[in-house]
Amino acid sequence: MEHVLDAEVIFGFVPKSLFDAAPNLRWVHAIASGVDAFLYSEFVESDVLLTSEKGLVGEHLADHAFGLLLMLTRQLATALRYGSDSWNHRLEMRSQEIELTGATMGIVGFGGTGRAMAKRAAAFGMDCLAVDRDAVPTSREVKKVWLMDQFRALLNKSDVVSICCPLTRETEKLFDTRAFAAMKETAILVNVPRGEVMEEHALIAALRSHEIAGAALDVVPQEPLPDASHLWSMPNVVMSPHTAGASQFRAQRNMDRFVSNLERMIKDEPLEGIIDKALGY
């Protein structure tokens, strides 16, 4: 740890032991968009700035989310599951295929990922609603961003509900029994950012009882998901193993932000991608 004694800037992950060994630290740039691992009390209560790639990962997360969604709505997962036998199930599959045109996309969290989801949803002819904890700017696709007091109203109105919020104390298990009860029976849940925003038992119960129609998931509350989980065997669930965060552009985008922020720091200018450590995003 001696080599960080004089460090003022660190690009990477800073566990508590490293933080304690760097008394001159002024700024950390995280190598991940989620920063909950940094939020131990000593770091949160310090004057050390924390920045991340937040706002830079939305495009590929939204690509992945729509890929999973289409696997359900267009019965692509069913075709893959049946393989060569799928021709014997054509009528069954066609009767269950859904067109997204005219459907409502409800977006929970209108940051970078939420905005990227709205762009794609609008391109598919969907109407978009959004809620956020903060009074964030609107977009071409979302004319008004509701605050979280309208969370259940959004769930009531949405045909697809996309989780796009960060994991914080406020959002952990936000999607519980009451949230699923507020959704349409025909609604599909999409989640690619953080699994802990959902309550797994409540999700399974809602899917089993057809309280909601399906779930398209890249993340789950416990990872890796145990073999015994019912989510693996449900025909109305499609999953990928937390791979939505991958992109050929991701590392370079984050490095470019770090270099830009380093120049800003030298010039005493505000940094980009600042994390409010008290809020966790």
C-alpha positions as CSV (number, residue, x, y, z in Angstrom):
1,M,0.0,0.0,0.0
2,E,3.0,2.3,0.3
3,H,2.8,3.4,-3.3
4,V,-0.6,5.1,-2.8
5,L,0.6,7.2,0.2
6,D,1.1,10.3,-1.9
7,A,-1.7,9.5,-4.5
8,E,-4.2,12.3,-5.1
9,V,-6.1,10.6,-7.9
10,I,-7.0,6.9,-8.3
11,F,-8.6,5.4,-11.4
12,G,-10.2,2.1,-10.3
13,F,-11.7,0.5,-7.3
14,V,-10.8,1.7,-3.8
15,P,-11.7,-0.6,-1.0
16,K,-11.5,0.7,2.6
17,S,-8.0,-0.7,3.1
18,L,-6.7,1.3,0.1
19,F,-8.6,4.4,1.1
20,D,-7.1,4.3,4.6
21,A,-3.6,4.1,3.1
22,A,-4.1,7.2,0.9
23,P,-4.4,10.2,3.1
24,N,-3.8,12.7,0.3
25,L,-6.5,11.3,-2.0
26,R,-8.7,14.0,-3.6
27,W,-10.6,12.2,-6.4
28,V,-11.5,8.6,-7.4
29,H,-12.8,7.7,-10.9
30,A,-14.6,4.4,-10.7
31,I,-14.3,1.7,-13.4
32,A,-18.0,0.7,-13.1
33,S,-21.2,2.6,-13.4
34,G,-22.6,1.2,-10.1
35,V,-20.7,2.6,-7.1
36,D,-22.4,0.9,-4.1
37,A,-19.1,-0.8,-3.3
38,F,-17.5,2.6,-2.6
39,L,-20.2,3.7,-0.2
40,Y,-18.6,2.7,3.1
41,S,-19.0,5.4,5.7
42,E,-15.3,6.6,5.7
43,F,-15.4,7.3,2.0
44,V,-18.9,8.8,2.0
45,E,-18.1,11.2,4.8
46,S,-14.8,12.3,3.3
47,D,-14.2,15.2,0.9
48,V,-12.9,12.9,-1.8
49,L,-14.7,13.3,-5.1
50,L,-16.1,10.2,-6.8
51,T,-16.9,10.1,-10.5
52,S,-17.9,7.2,-12.7
53,E,-19.0,6.3,-16.2
54,K,-22.7,7.0,-15.3
55,G,-24.5,8.2,-18.4
56,L,-22.1,6.4,-20.7
57,V,-23.4,2.9,-20.5
58,G,-27.0,3.5,-21.4
59,E,-26.8,2.7,-25.1
60,H,-25.5,-0.9,-24.9
61,L,-27.7,-1.6,-21.8
62,A,-30.7,-0.5,-23.8
63,D,-29.7,-2.6,-26.8
64,H,-29.5,-5.6,-24.5
65,A,-32.8,-4.8,-22.8
66,F,-34.6,-4.6,-26.1
67,G,-33.0,-7.9,-27.3
68,L,-34.4,-9.7,-24.2
69,L,-37.8,-8.0,-24.6
70,L,-38.1,-9.1,-28.2
71,M,-37.2,-12.7,-27.2
72,L,-40.5,-12.7,-25.3
73,T,-42.7,-10.6,-27.5
74,R,-41.7,-12.2,-30.8
75,Q,-41.5,-15.7,-29.3
76,L,-37.8,-16.0,-30.2
77,A,-36.9,-17.7,-27.0
78,T,-39.6,-20.2,-27.6
79,A,-38.2,-20.9,-31.1
80,L,-34.7,-21.4,-29.7
81,R,-36.1,-23.7,-27.0
82,Y,-37.9,-25.9,-29.5
83,G,-35.1,-26.0,-32.1
84,S,-35.9,-28.1,-35.1
85,D,-39.3,-28.9,-33.5
86,S,-40.4,-25.3,-33.7
87,W,-42.1,-25.8,-37.0
88,N,-44.6,-28.0,-35.2
89,H,-45.4,-25.1,-32.9
90,R,-45.8,-22.3,-35.5
91,L,-49.5,-21.7,-34.8
92,E,-49.0,-21.7,-31.1
93,M,-46.1,-19.2,-31.3
94,R,-47.9,-17.0,-33.8
95,S,-50.9,-16.7,-31.5
96,Q,-48.7,-15.4,-28.7
97,E,-46.6,-12.9,-30.6
98,I,-47.0,-9.3,-29.6
99,E,-46.3,-6.1,-31.7
100,L,-44.9,-3.3,-29.7
101,T,-46.5,-0.5,-31.8
102,G,-48.9,1.5,-29.7
103,A,-47.8,-0.1,-26.4
104,T,-46.7,2.0,-23.4
105,M,-43.2,1.8,-22.1
106,G,-42.9,2.8,-18.4
107,I,-39.3,3.7,-17.4
108,V,-38.3,3.7,-13.8
109,G,-35.2,6.0,-13.5
110,F,-34.7,8.5,-16.3
111,G,-30.9,8.8,-16.4
112,G,-28.7,7.6,-19.3
113,T,-30.1,4.1,-19.5
114,G,-33.7,5.4,-19.2
115,R,-33.2,7.9,-22.0
116,A,-31.6,5.3,-24.2
117,M,-34.6,3.0,-23.6
118,A,-37.0,5.8,-24.5
119,K,-35.3,6.4,-27.8
120,R,-35.5,2.7,-28.7
121,A,-39.1,2.4,-27.5
122,A,-40.2,5.4,-29.6
123,A,-38.5,3.9,-32.6
124,F,-40.7,0.8,-32.1
125,G,-43.8,3.1,-32.1
126,M,-44.3,2.9,-28.3
127,D,-45.5,5.7,-26.1
128,C,-43.2,6.5,-23.2
129,L,-43.7,7.3,-19.5
130,A,-41.0,7.9,-16.9
131,V,-40.5,8.4,-13.2
132,D,-37.4,9.5,-11.4
133,R,-36.5,10.4,-7.8
134,D,-35.3,13.8,-9.0
135,A,-36.7,16.5,-11.2
136,V,-34.6,15.6,-14.2
137,P,-34.9,17.1,-17.7
138,T,-37.4,15.7,-20.2
139,S,-36.6,14.3,-23.7
140,R,-38.1,14.3,-27.1
141,E,-39.7,10.9,-26.2
142,V,-40.8,11.8,-22.7
143,K,-42.5,15.2,-22.4
144,K,-42.9,15.0,-18.6
145,V,-40.9,13.0,-16.1
146,W,-43.0,12.2,-13.0
147,L,-41.6,12.0,-9.5
148,M,-41.8,8.8,-7.5
149,D,-45.1,9.6,-6.0
150,Q,-46.5,8.6,-9.4
151,F,-44.6,5.2,-9.4
152,R,-47.7,3.1,-9.1
153,A,-49.6,5.2,-11.6
154,L,-46.8,4.4,-14.1
155,L,-47.0,0.7,-13.3
156,N,-50.8,0.8,-13.8
157,K,-50.5,2.3,-17.3
158,S,-47.4,0.5,-18.7
159,D,-47.4,-2.6,-21.0
160,V,-43.6,-2.9,-20.5
161,V,-41.9,-1.7,-17.4
162,S,-38.2,-1.1,-17.7
163,I,-36.0,-0.8,-14.5
164,C,-33.3,1.8,-15.3
165,C,-32.5,3.2,-11.8
166,P,-29.4,2.7,-9.8
167,L,-29.2,0.5,-6.7
168,T,-29.7,2.7,-3.5
169,R,-31.2,2.3,-0.1
170,E,-34.4,3.8,-1.7
171,T,-34.5,1.5,-4.7
172,E,-33.5,-1.8,-3.1
173,K,-36.5,-4.2,-3.4
174,L,-38.6,-1.4,-4.9
175,F,-40.3,-4.0,-7.0
176,D,-42.0,-6.0,-4.3
177,T,-45.4,-7.7,-4.0
178,R,-47.2,-4.3,-4.0
179,A,-45.4,-3.1,-7.1
180,F,-46.1,-6.3,-9.1
181,A,-49.8,-6.1,-8.0
182,A,-50.0,-2.6,-9.5
183,M,-48.8,-3.8,-12.9
184,K,-51.0,-5.0,-15.7
185,E,-51.6,-8.8,-16.0
186,T,-50.3,-8.4,-19.6
187,A,-47.2,-6.4,-18.6
188,I,-43.6,-7.5,-19.1
189,L,-40.8,-6.4,-16.7
190,V,-37.4,-5.7,-18.1
191,N,-34.3,-5.3,-15.9
192,V,-30.7,-4.9,-17.0
193,P,-29.1,-2.6,-14.5
194,R,-29.4,-4.0,-11.0
195,G,-31.1,-7.2,-9.7
196,E,-31.4,-6.1,-6.1
197,V,-34.1,-3.6,-7.2
198,M,-36.4,-6.6,-7.4
199,E,-37.6,-8.9,-4.7
200,E,-37.0,-12.4,-6.1
201,H,-39.8,-14.2,-4.2
202,A,-42.3,-11.6,-5.1
203,L,-41.2,-11.7,-8.8
204,I,-41.6,-15.5,-8.9
205,A,-45.0,-15.3,-7.3
206,A,-46.2,-12.6,-9.7
207,L,-45.0,-14.7,-12.7
208,R,-46.5,-17.9,-11.4
209,S,-49.9,-16.4,-10.6
210,H,-49.9,-14.5,-14.0
211,E,-50.1,-11.2,-12.1
212,I,-47.6,-10.1,-14.7
213,A,-47.1,-11.7,-18.1
214,G,-43.3,-12.1,-18.3
215,A,-39.8,-10.9,-17.3
216,A,-36.8,-10.2,-19.4
217,L,-33.8,-10.1,-17.1
218,D,-30.0,-9.7,-17.3
219,V,-29.7,-9.3,-13.5
220,V,-31.2,-11.0,-10.5
221,P,-31.0,-10.3,-6.8
222,Q,-28.6,-13.2,-6.1
223,E,-25.8,-13.9,-8.7
224,P,-25.0,-16.4,-10.0
225,L,-28.6,-17.5,-9.8
226,P,-28.8,-20.9,-8.1
227,D,-29.8,-23.9,-10.3
228,A,-32.8,-24.5,-8.1
229,S,-34.3,-21.1,-8.8
230,H,-37.8,-21.3,-10.4
231,L,-36.8,-18.5,-12.8
232,W,-34.8,-20.9,-14.9
233,S,-37.8,-23.1,-15.8
234,M,-40.5,-20.5,-16.3
235,P,-41.6,-20.2,-20.0
236,N,-42.5,-16.5,-19.5
237,V,-38.9,-15.6,-18.4
238,V,-35.8,-14.9,-20.5
239,M,-32.5,-14.3,-18.9
240,S,-28.8,-13.6,-19.7
241,P,-26.0,-13.9,-17.2
242,H,-25.3,-10.2,-16.4
243,T,-23.8,-9.5,-19.7
244,A,-25.7,-6.3,-20.7
245,G,-22.8,-4.1,-19.6
246,A,-20.4,-5.3,-22.3
247,S,-19.6,-3.1,-25.3
248,Q,-16.6,-2.7,-27.6
249,F,-16.8,1.1,-26.8
250,R,-17.2,0.9,-23.0
251,A,-13.6,0.9,-21.8
252,Q,-12.5,3.7,-24.2
253,R,-15.5,5.9,-23.3
254,N,-14.6,5.6,-19.6
255,M,-10.9,6.2,-20.2
256,D,-11.8,9.3,-22.3
257,R,-14.0,10.6,-19.4
258,F,-11.1,10.1,-17.0
259,V,-8.6,11.9,-19.2
260,S,-11.1,14.8,-19.7
261,N,-11.8,15.0,-16.0
262,L,-8.0,15.0,-15.3
263,E,-7.7,18.0,-17.5
264,R,-10.7,19.6,-15.8
265,M,-9.2,19.0,-12.4
266,I,-5.9,20.6,-13.4
267,K,-7.9,23.6,-14.6
268,D,-10.0,23.6,-11.5
269,E,-13.2,23.0,-13.6
270,P,-16.2,20.9,-12.6
271,L,-15.8,17.2,-13.2
272,E,-18.2,15.1,-15.3
273,G,-20.0,12.0,-14.0
274,I,-19.9,13.2,-10.3
275,I,-21.5,10.8,-7.9
276,D,-23.5,12.2,-5.0
277,K,-22.1,9.9,-2.3
278,A,-25.0,10.5,0.1
279,L,-27.5,9.4,-2.5
280,G,-25.4,6.7,-4.1
281,Y,-25.6,7.8,-7.7
